[in-house]
Amino acid sequence: MTRTITAMFSARAAADRAVNELTRELGIGSGQVQVYAAEAAPTGATTAGATTGDTGL
């Protein structure tokens, strides 16, 4: 049975910890876990209402 779990993290380190827990503690194969990062705006570029800092995952 295939399951899809989706989560959003405010920092890459938090996503990496989640992957470690899934693979090490729950025995899920690392090939079964995928992490996608949001694209960040080019350095120095901002859009109206945008906040600075980590863009999350």
N, CA, C and O atoms as a Maestro MAE file, in Angstrom:
{
 s_m_m2io_version
 :::
 2.0.0
}

f_m_ct {
 s_m_title
 :::
 protein
 m_atom[228] {
  # First column is atom index #
  i_m_mmod_type
  r_m_x_coord
  r_m_y_coord
  r_m_z_coord
  i_m_residue_number
  s_m_chain_name
  s_m_pdb_residue_name
  s_m_pdb_atom_name
  i_m_atomic_number
  :::
  1 25 0.843 -1.176 0.000 1 A "MET " " N  " 7
  2 3 0.000 0.000 0.000 1 A "MET " " CA " 6
  3 2 0.891 1.243 0.000 1 A "MET " " C  " 6
  4 15 1.850 1.328 0.767 1 A "MET " " O  " 8
  5 25 0.572 2.191 -0.853 2 A "THR " " N  " 7
  6 3 1.325 3.431 -0.941 2 A "THR " " CA " 6
  7 2 0.617 4.524 -0.148 2 A "THR " " C  " 6
  8 15 -0.603 4.673 -0.223 2 A "THR " " O  " 8
  9 25 1.396 5.280 0.609 3 A "ARG " " N  " 7
  10 3 0.855 6.416 1.361 3 A "ARG " " CA " 6
  11 2 1.622 7.657 0.974 3 A "ARG " " C  " 6
  12 15 2.830 7.611 0.744 3 A "ARG " " O  " 8
  13 25 0.917 8.761 0.904 4 A "THR " " N  " 7
  14 3 1.559 10.047 0.655 4 A "THR " " CA " 6
  15 2 1.364 10.918 1.883 4 A "THR " " C  " 6
  16 15 0.241 11.139 2.338 4 A "THR " " O  " 8
  17 25 2.467 11.403 2.403 5 A "ILE " " N  " 7
  18 3 2.437 12.294 3.561 5 A "ILE " " CA " 6
  19 2 3.065 13.605 3.122 5 A "ILE " " C  " 6
  20 15 4.147 13.609 2.533 5 A "ILE " " O  " 8
  21 25 2.404 14.707 3.398 6 A "THR " " N  " 7
  22 3 2.910 16.018 3.023 6 A "THR " " CA " 6
  23 2 3.109 16.854 4.272 6 A "THR " " C  " 6
  24 15 2.260 16.862 5.163 6 A "THR " " O  " 8
  25 25 4.223 17.555 4.336 7 A "ALA " " N  " 7
  26 3 4.489 18.436 5.473 7 A "ALA " " CA " 6
  27 2 5.238 19.662 4.965 7 A "ALA " " C  " 6
  28 15 5.958 19.598 3.969 7 A "ALA " " O  " 8
  29 25 5.060 20.766 5.659 8 A "MET " " N  " 7
  30 3 5.778 21.996 5.335 8 A "MET " " CA " 6
  31 2 6.598 22.409 6.548 8 A "MET " " C  " 6
  32 15 6.122 22.357 7.682 8 A "MET " " O  " 8
  33 25 7.824 22.815 6.299 9 A "PHE " " N  " 7
  34 3 8.733 23.209 7.367 9 A "PHE " " CA " 6
  35 2 9.251 24.604 7.086 9 A "PHE " " C  " 6
  36 15 9.414 24.985 5.927 9 A "PHE " " O  " 8
  37 25 9.509 25.365 8.128 10 A "SER " " N  " 7
  38 3 10.018 26.729 7.958 10 A "SER " " CA " 6
  39 2 11.520 26.762 7.752 10 A "SER " " C  " 6
  40 15 12.070 27.796 7.373 10 A "SER " " O  " 8
  41 25 12.192 25.643 7.998 11 A "ALA " " N  " 7
  42 3 13.648 25.593 7.831 11 A "ALA " " CA " 6
  43 2 14.047 24.234 7.273 11 A "ALA " " C  " 6
  44 15 13.444 23.218 7.617 11 A "ALA " " O  " 8
  45 25 15.048 24.213 6.426 12 A "ARG " " N  " 7
  46 3 15.528 22.975 5.814 12 A "ARG " " CA " 6
  47 2 15.994 21.980 6.878 12 A "ARG " " C  " 6
  48 15 15.795 20.774 6.734 12 A "ARG " " O  " 8
  49 25 16.614 22.490 7.947 13 A "ALA " " N  " 7
  50 3 17.111 21.606 9.009 13 A "ALA " " CA " 6
  51 2 15.967 20.794 9.623 13 A "ALA " " C  " 6
  52 15 16.143 19.616 9.937 13 A "ALA " " O  " 8
  53 25 14.816 21.409 9.791 14 A "ALA " " N  " 7
  54 3 13.665 20.704 10.357 14 A "ALA " " CA " 6
  55 2 13.191 19.609 9.407 14 A "ALA " " C  " 6
  56 15 12.816 18.524 9.850 14 A "ALA " " O  " 8
  57 25 13.205 19.883 8.115 15 A "ALA " " N  " 7
  58 3 12.821 18.869 7.128 15 A "ALA " " CA " 6
  59 2 13.816 17.718 7.143 15 A "ALA " " C  " 6
  60 15 13.423 16.554 7.062 15 A "ALA " " O  " 8
  61 25 15.093 18.035 7.246 16 A "ASP " " N  " 7
  62 3 16.123 16.999 7.303 16 A "ASP " " CA " 6
  63 2 15.953 16.110 8.536 16 A "ASP " " C  " 6
  64 15 16.146 14.897 8.456 16 A "ASP " " O  " 8
  65 25 15.596 16.703 9.665 17 A "ARG " " N  " 7
  66 3 15.355 15.910 10.880 17 A "ARG " " CA " 6
  67 2 14.171 14.967 10.679 17 A "ARG " " C  " 6
  68 15 14.202 13.819 11.122 17 A "ARG " " O  " 8
  69 25 13.136 15.455 10.012 18 A "ALA " " N  " 7
  70 3 11.965 14.609 9.755 18 A "ALA " " CA " 6
  71 2 12.334 13.429 8.864 18 A "ALA " " C  " 6
  72 15 11.884 12.308 9.099 18 A "ALA " " O  " 8
  73 25 13.144 13.674 7.853 19 A "VAL " " N  " 7
  74 3 13.595 12.595 6.975 19 A "VAL " " CA " 6
  75 2 14.401 11.577 7.771 19 A "VAL " " C  " 6
  76 15 14.226 10.370 7.600 19 A "VAL " " O  " 8
  77 25 15.281 12.060 8.637 20 A "ASN " " N  " 7
  78 3 16.077 11.149 9.475 20 A "ASN " " CA " 6
  79 2 15.182 10.281 10.353 20 A "ASN " " C  " 6
  80 15 15.429 9.084 10.503 20 A "ASN " " O  " 8
  81 25 14.160 10.869 10.922 21 A "GLU " " N  " 7
  82 3 13.252 10.091 11.770 21 A "GLU " " CA " 6
  83 2 12.508 9.043 10.959 21 A "GLU " " C  " 6
  84 15 12.366 7.902 11.398 21 A "GLU " " O  " 8
  85 25 12.035 9.423 9.783 22 A "LEU " " N  " 7
  86 3 11.306 8.472 8.944 22 A "LEU " " CA " 6
  87 2 12.183 7.298 8.535 22 A "LEU " " C  " 6
  88 15 11.747 6.148 8.565 22 A "LEU " " O  " 8
  89 25 13.416 7.592 8.156 23 A "THR " " N  " 7
  90 3 14.291 6.529 7.651 23 A "THR " " CA " 6
  91 2 14.915 5.702 8.764 23 A "THR " " C  " 6
  92 15 14.990 4.478 8.657 23 A "THR " " O  " 8
  93 25 15.356 6.345 9.812 24 A "ARG " " N  " 7
  94 3 16.075 5.622 10.871 24 A "ARG " " CA " 6
  95 2 15.121 4.992 11.873 24 A "ARG " " C  " 6
  96 15 15.253 3.812 12.199 24 A "ARG " " O  " 8
  97 25 14.169 5.765 12.361 25 A "GLU " " N  " 7
  98 3 13.323 5.269 13.443 25 A "GLU " " CA " 6
  99 2 12.124 4.458 12.967 25 A "GLU " " C  " 6
  100 15 11.663 3.564 13.677 25 A "GLU " " O  " 8
  101 25 11.616 4.758 11.781 26 A "LEU " " N  " 7
  102 3 10.445 4.041 11.295 26 A "LEU " " CA " 6
  103 2 10.783 3.023 10.211 26 A "LEU " " C  " 6
  104 15 9.922 2.266 9.763 26 A "LEU " " O  " 8
  105 25 12.062 3.014 9.791 27 A "GLY " " N  " 7
  106 3 12.487 2.017 8.827 27 A "GLY " " CA " 6
  107 2 12.021 2.244 7.397 27 A "GLY " " C  " 6
  108 15 12.018 1.310 6.596 27 A "GLY " " O  " 8
  109 25 11.630 3.456 7.066 28 A "ILE " " N  " 7
  110 3 11.227 3.767 5.694 28 A "ILE " " CA " 6
  111 2 12.486 3.973 4.866 28 A "ILE " " C  " 6
  112 15 13.397 4.682 5.294 28 A "ILE " " O  " 8
  113 25 12.550 3.365 3.687 29 A "GLY " " N  " 7
  114 3 13.726 3.481 2.835 29 A "GLY " " CA " 6
  115 2 13.959 4.911 2.378 29 A "GLY " " C  " 6
  116 15 13.011 5.623 2.046 29 A "GLY " " O  " 8
  117 25 15.212 5.333 2.360 30 A "SER " " N  " 7
  118 3 15.518 6.715 1.977 30 A "SER " " CA " 6
  119 2 15.084 7.012 0.544 30 A "SER " " C  " 6
  120 15 14.815 8.166 0.211 30 A "SER " " O  " 8
  121 25 15.012 6.001 -0.298 31 A "GLY " " N  " 7
  122 3 14.545 6.193 -1.667 31 A "GLY " " CA " 6
  123 2 13.051 6.453 -1.760 31 A "GLY " " C  " 6
  124 15 12.544 6.847 -2.811 31 A "GLY " " O  " 8
  125 25 12.349 6.231 -0.654 32 A "GLN " " N  " 7
  126 3 10.909 6.452 -0.623 32 A "GLN " " CA " 6
  127 2 10.534 7.828 -0.091 32 A "GLN " " C  " 6
  128 15 9.354 8.180 -0.065 32 A "GLN " " O  " 8
  129 25 11.514 8.605 0.330 33 A "VAL " " N  " 7
  130 3 11.263 9.926 0.902 33 A "VAL " " CA " 6
  131 2 11.799 10.989 -0.052 33 A "VAL " " C  " 6
  132 15 12.955 10.933 -0.472 33 A "VAL " " O  " 8
  133 25 10.960 11.943 -0.386 34 A "GLN " " N  " 7
  134 3 11.369 13.030 -1.269 34 A "GLN " " CA " 6
  135 2 11.139 14.354 -0.577 34 A "GLN " " C  " 6
  136 15 10.132 14.545 0.104 34 A "GLN " " O  " 8
  137 25 12.091 15.282 -0.757 35 A "VAL " " N  " 7
  138 3 11.982 16.620 -0.191 35 A "VAL " " CA " 6
  139 2 12.034 17.616 -1.345 35 A "VAL " " C  " 6
  140 15 12.930 17.555 -2.186 35 A "VAL " " O  " 8
  141 25 11.083 18.517 -1.379 36 A "TYR " " N  " 7
  142 3 11.045 19.563 -2.393 36 A "TYR " " CA " 6
  143 2 11.154 20.909 -1.705 36 A "TYR " " C  " 6
  144 15 10.434 21.178 -0.743 36 A "TYR " " O  " 8
  145 25 12.040 21.749 -2.184 37 A "ALA " " N  " 7
  146 3 12.227 23.078 -1.608 37 A "ALA " " CA " 6
  147 2 11.575 24.122 -2.501 37 A "ALA " " C  " 6
  148 15 11.610 24.018 -3.727 37 A "ALA " " O  " 8
  149 25 10.984 25.121 -1.875 38 A "ALA " " N  " 7
  150 3 10.414 26.231 -2.628 38 A "ALA " " CA " 6
  151 2 11.546 27.037 -3.243 38 A "ALA " " C  " 6
  152 15 12.628 27.144 -2.665 38 A "ALA " " O  " 8
  153 25 11.298 27.597 -4.402 39 A "GLU " " N  " 7
  154 3 12.307 28.435 -5.032 39 A "GLU " " CA " 6
  155 2 12.337 29.784 -4.345 39 A "GLU " " C  " 6
  156 15 11.293 30.393 -4.110 39 A "GLU " " O  " 8
  157 25 13.527 30.250 -4.025 40 A "ALA " " N  " 7
  158 3 13.697 31.547 -3.385 40 A "ALA " " CA " 6
  159 2 13.894 32.605 -4.456 40 A "ALA " " C  " 6
  160 15 14.413 32.316 -5.534 40 A "ALA " " O  " 8
  161 25 13.485 33.819 -4.163 41 A "ALA " " N  " 7
  162 3 13.705 34.935 -5.079 41 A "ALA " " CA " 6
  163 2 15.197 35.223 -5.157 41 A "ALA " " C  " 6
  164 15 15.924 34.989 -4.191 41 A "ALA " " O  " 8
  165 25 15.664 35.730 -6.301 42 A "PRO " " N  " 7
  166 3 17.088 36.079 -6.410 42 A "PRO " " CA " 6
  167 2 17.494 37.054 -5.311 42 A "PRO " " C  " 6
  168 15 16.680 37.863 -4.864 42 A "PRO " " O  " 8
  169 25 18.737 36.980 -4.879 43 A "THR " " N  " 7
  170 3 19.233 37.834 -3.809 43 A "THR " " CA " 6
  171 2 18.993 39.299 -4.142 43 A "THR " " C  " 6
  172 15 19.299 39.752 -5.245 43 A "THR " " O  " 8
  173 25 18.449 40.028 -3.195 44 A "GLY " " N  " 7
  174 3 18.196 41.453 -3.374 44 A "GLY " " CA " 6
  175 2 16.835 41.754 -3.973 44 A "GLY " " C  " 6
  176 15 16.396 42.903 -3.942 44 A "GLY " " O  " 8
  177 25 16.161 40.764 -4.512 45 A "ALA " " N  " 7
  178 3 14.852 40.996 -5.117 45 A "ALA " " CA " 6
  179 2 13.765 40.755 -4.078 45 A "ALA " " C  " 6
  180 15 13.808 39.776 -3.334 45 A "ALA " " O  " 8
  181 25 12.806 41.645 -4.037 46 A "THR " " N  " 7
  182 3 11.653 41.455 -3.155 46 A "THR " " CA " 6
  183 2 10.395 41.791 -3.917 46 A "THR " " C  " 6
  184 15 10.426 42.516 -4.911 46 A "THR " " O  " 8
  185 25 9.291 41.256 -3.442 47 A "THR " " N  " 7
  186 3 8.002 41.592 -4.003 47 A "THR " " CA " 6
  187 2 7.169 42.233 -2.920 47 A "THR " " C  " 6
  188 15 7.444 42.049 -1.734 47 A "THR " " O  " 8
  189 25 6.166 42.973 -3.305 48 A "ALA " " N  " 7
  190 3 5.315 43.672 -2.339 48 A "ALA " " CA " 6
  191 2 4.746 42.675 -1.346 48 A "ALA " " C  " 6
  192 15 4.161 41.664 -1.734 48 A "ALA " " O  " 8
  193 25 4.918 42.961 -0.073 49 A "GLY " " N  " 7
  194 3 4.371 42.122 0.973 49 A "GLY " " CA " 6
  195 2 5.216 40.901 1.300 49 A "GLY " " C  " 6
  196 15 4.876 40.136 2.203 49 A "GLY " " O  " 8
  197 25 6.295 40.714 0.590 50 A "ALA " " N  " 7
  198 3 7.140 39.545 0.848 50 A "ALA " " CA " 6
  199 2 7.931 39.729 2.134 50 A "ALA " " C  " 6
  200 15 8.324 40.843 2.483 50 A "ALA " " O  " 8
  201 25 8.155 38.637 2.824 51 A "THR " " N  " 7
  202 3 8.988 38.691 4.018 51 A "THR " " CA " 6
  203 2 10.350 38.136 3.679 51 A "THR " " C  " 6
  204 15 10.499 37.371 2.726 51 A "THR " " O  " 8
  205 25 11.331 38.514 4.446 52 A "THR " " N  " 7
  206 3 12.668 38.008 4.205 52 A "THR " " CA " 6
  207 2 12.889 36.797 5.079 52 A "THR " " C  " 6
  208 15 12.169 36.594 6.056 52 A "THR " " O  " 8
  209 25 13.870 35.994 4.742 53 A "GLY " " N  " 7
  210 3 14.204 34.838 5.552 53 A "GLY " " CA " 6
  211 2 13.957 33.558 4.809 53 A "GLY " " C  " 6
  212 15 13.861 33.550 3.582 53 A "GLY " " O  " 8
  213 25 13.853 32.476 5.544 54 A "ASP " " N  " 7
  214 3 13.698 31.147 4.990 54 A "ASP " " CA " 6
  215 2 12.363 31.029 4.257 54 A "ASP " " C  " 6
  216 15 11.323 31.434 4.777 54 A "ASP " " O  " 8
  217 25 12.401 30.476 3.055 55 A "THR " " N  " 7
  218 3 11.180 30.306 2.276 55 A "THR " " CA " 6
  219 2 10.456 29.019 2.585 55 A "THR " " C  " 6
  220 15 9.345 28.802 2.101 55 A "THR " " O  " 8
  221 25 11.072 28.149 3.393 56 A "GLY " " N  " 7
  222 3 10.426 26.893 3.763 56 A "GLY " " CA " 6
  223 2 10.564 25.837 2.695 56 A "GLY " " C  " 6
  224 15 11.338 25.987 1.750 56 A "GLY " " O  " 8
  225 25 9.818 24.779 2.848 57 A "LEU " " N  " 7
  226 3 9.863 23.673 1.899 57 A "LEU " " CA " 6
  227 2 8.517 23.461 1.312 57 A "LEU " " C  " 6
  228 15 8.338 22.570 0.482 57 A "LEU " " O  " 8
  :::
 }
 m_bond[227] {
  # First column is bond index #
  i_m_from
  i_m_to
  i_m_order
  :::
  1 1 2 1
  2 2 3 1
  3 3 4 2
  4 3 5 1
  5 5 6 1
  6 6 7 1
  7 7 8 2
  8 7 9 1
  9 9 10 1
  10 10 11 1
  11 11 12 2
  12 11 13 1
  13 13 14 1
  14 14 15 1
  15 15 16 2
  16 15 17 1
  17 17 18 1
  18 18 19 1
  19 19 20 2
  20 19 21 1
  21 21 22 1
  22 22 23 1
  23 23 24 2
  24 23 25 1
  25 25 26 1
  26 26 27 1
  27 27 28 2
  28 27 29 1
  29 29 30 1
  30 30 31 1
  31 31 32 2
  32 31 33 1
  33 33 34 1
  34 34 35 1
  35 35 36 2
  36 35 37 1
  37 37 38 1
  38 38 39 1
  39 39 40 2
  40 39 41 1
  41 41 42 1
  42 42 43 1
  43 43 44 2
  44 43 45 1
  45 45 46 1
  46 46 47 1
  47 47 48 2
  48 47 49 1
  49 49 50 1
  50 50 51 1
  51 51 52 2
  52 51 53 1
  53 53 54 1
  54 54 55 1
  55 55 56 2
  56 55 57 1
  57 57 58 1
  58 58 59 1
  59 59 60 2
  60 59 61 1
  61 61 62 1
  62 62 63 1
  63 63 64 2
  64 63 65 1
  65 65 66 1
  66 66 67 1
  67 67 68 2
  68 67 69 1
  69 69 70 1
  70 70 71 1
  71 71 72 2
  72 71 73 1
  73 73 74 1
  74 74 75 1
  75 75 76 2
  76 75 77 1
  77 77 78 1
  78 78 79 1
  79 79 80 2
  80 79 81 1
  81 81 82 1
  82 82 83 1
  83 83 84 2
  84 83 85 1
  85 85 86 1
  86 86 87 1
  87 87 88 2
  88 87 89 1
  89 89 90 1
  90 90 91 1
  91 91 92 2
  92 91 93 1
  93 93 94 1
  94 94 95 1
  95 95 96 2
  96 95 97 1
  97 97 98 1
  98 98 99 1
  99 99 100 2
  100 99 101 1
  101 101 102 1
  102 102 103 1
  103 103 104 2
  104 103 105 1
  105 105 106 1
  106 106 107 1
  107 107 108 2
  108 107 109 1
  109 109 110 1
  110 110 111 1
  111 111 112 2
  112 111 113 1
  113 113 114 1
  114 114 115 1
  115 115 116 2
  116 115 117 1
  117 117 118 1
  118 118 119 1
  119 119 120 2
  120 119 121 1
  121 121 122 1
  122 122 123 1
  123 123 124 2
  124 123 125 1
  125 125 126 1
  126 126 127 1
  127 127 128 2
  128 127 129 1
  129 129 130 1
  130 130 131 1
  131 131 132 2
  132 131 133 1
  133 133 134 1
  134 134 135 1
  135 135 136 2
  136 135 137 1
  137 137 138 1
  138 138 139 1
  139 139 140 2
  140 139 141 1
  141 141 142 1
  142 142 143 1
  143 143 144 2
  144 143 145 1
  145 145 146 1
  146 146 147 1
  147 147 148 2
  148 147 149 1
  149 149 150 1
  150 150 151 1
  151 151 152 2
  152 151 153 1
  153 153 154 1
  154 154 155 1
  155 155 156 2
  156 155 157 1
  157 157 158 1
  158 158 159 1
  159 159 160 2
  160 159 161 1
  161 161 162 1
  162 162 163 1
  163 163 164 2
  164 163 165 1
  165 165 166 1
  166 166 167 1
  167 167 168 2
  168 167 169 1
  169 169 170 1
  170 170 171 1
  171 171 172 2
  172 171 173 1
  173 173 174 1
  174 174 175 1
  175 175 176 2
  176 175 177 1
  177 177 178 1
  178 178 179 1
  179 179 180 2
  180 179 181 1
  181 181 182 1
  182 182 183 1
  183 183 184 2
  184 183 185 1
  185 185 186 1
  186 186 187 1
  187 187 188 2
  188 187 189 1
  189 189 190 1
  190 190 191 1
  191 191 192 2
  192 191 193 1
  193 193 194 1
  194 194 195 1
  195 195 196 2
  196 195 197 1
  197 197 198 1
  198 198 199 1
  199 199 200 2
  200 199 201 1
  201 201 202 1
  202 202 203 1
  203 203 204 2
  204 203 205 1
  205 205 206 1
  206 206 207 1
  207 207 208 2
  208 207 209 1
  209 209 210 1
  210 210 211 1
  211 211 212 2
  212 211 213 1
  213 213 214 1
  214 214 215 1
  215 215 216 2
  216 215 217 1
  217 217 218 1
  218 218 219 1
  219 219 220 2
  220 219 221 1
  221 221 222 1
  222 222 223 1
  223 223 224 2
  224 223 225 1
  225 225 226 1
  226 226 227 1
  227 227 228 2
  :::
 }
}
